[in-house]
Amino acid sequence: MSKIVVLGAGISGHVAASHLRRKLSKEHEVVVVSPNSNYQWIPSNIWVGIGRMKSKQVLFPLAPLYKKKGITYKQAKAITFHPEGDAKESKPYVLSEYVFGDKKGTTEKITYDYLINATGPKLNFEATEGLIPGENKVYSVCTYGHAEHAWEGLNAVIQKLKSGEKAKILIGTGHGKATCQGAAFEYILNVEQELRRHDVRDNAEITWISNEYHLGDFGMDGMLMSYHGMTMKSSEMVEMIFEDRGIKWILGAGVNKIEDGIAHYENLDGEFKNETYDFAMLIPAFSGHGFKAYDKNNNDITEKLFKGFMIVDADYSSKPYEEWTVQDWPETYQNPNYKNIFAPGIAFAPPHAISQPRQSKNGTAISPSPPRTGMPSGITAKLVADNIIDSIKSGKESLHHKGSLGNMGAACIASAGYGMTQGSGVSITTYPIVPDYKKYPKTQGRQLGKTFGEIGLAGHWLKLALHYAFIYKAKMRPFWWLIPE
């Protein structure tokens, strides 16, 4: 009998636990440890943030589902990692603290044979002074709760606009090294359309602020893509969309302080500027959770497991940007020091950025961190689960399932406005996620036939269909595994 512990119940954790439970016999135990009581389909938070969906449409409680499917669920948070056990516990374990119920505040050593760290990122709002969701007129859509508050703030601005007042709206990244530009991109387009729907667009000034060097970078160094029979850069496509909708933009901006209605930022020229606003939605920096690890003698071995996020089978050697290659990226997401520990999705430490790193003239890092959300999170979680399943069934380590962001494609449907007749979506596929400049030197590191973009109403229908499909899949309804990651 094997015991597999999954830390986190987001996209990666839930996907891994689902496949483990489906493919392993009941003699093997699957345990999910997560401080969150609900599963949430994060890509639809933007629609909660414009009042077009309620929170209940993007979430469901985990405990009843896991009980029904035979998955042990503990509403707790991991505190420390003990991959060798200790003087009292011979098996490896994670020390966790319960966050709900009669056990709240108590700790438990949760032993394991295999551990999947799918804790994702810490939303590091404190890295930017004053960036507090719901305060200083600044909001977030990173969680369904944040998105609800964002709609309250946006709706208040809409009511002001309806009375004839003017307003400034600022949307983008709230830190020099923030990622998830895609979520902010979706939100700004949805907000712009909602203002038009309420017939108040002419009273609002909308501005995009980002740490990107070019529009459409998205933390992936931009893309050269096929678009309506043409070859177009992603920067040109986003510029076209923004100009069509009257959205202004500020690039190369590292927001470093938020005051009530004022965003202070530094640009790549080393200038310190500010932008006023009446409503802002700014994505925070992502960071690791600050976990500590100890050996059996209680010596600190954090550096064996973590480099901010968890260390996996990547090349973490320091080398100049010109020497980075797709071979630097992990394939199995296995920790090299403890072979029964894995970290898919956002939980693994990337070997380096995907976009070219840049600093201001003052030495401040202002460029996107690499994204690992959505489709890559699900794919990497499934391959980790499949390797563990094969290892358990064969009785020996099996790492046949591999998938690097350097040879993996991704599809993204970015909502550009909600509505069955007036909605819009920007459909983008890219292959590979990490550009391979040696294999595709003339097309900015990507294969043109598999990297393309489309804009239109069909994109909205597809985005909405995917919302319901992935909620169905997450609830493990009949034949859920036929829906790809």
Summary of the structure (lengths in Angstrom):
residues: 485
radius of gyration: 22.4
end to end distance: 28.0
largest distance: 70.7
contacts: 1738
relative contact order: 0.15
helix: 29%
strand: 27%
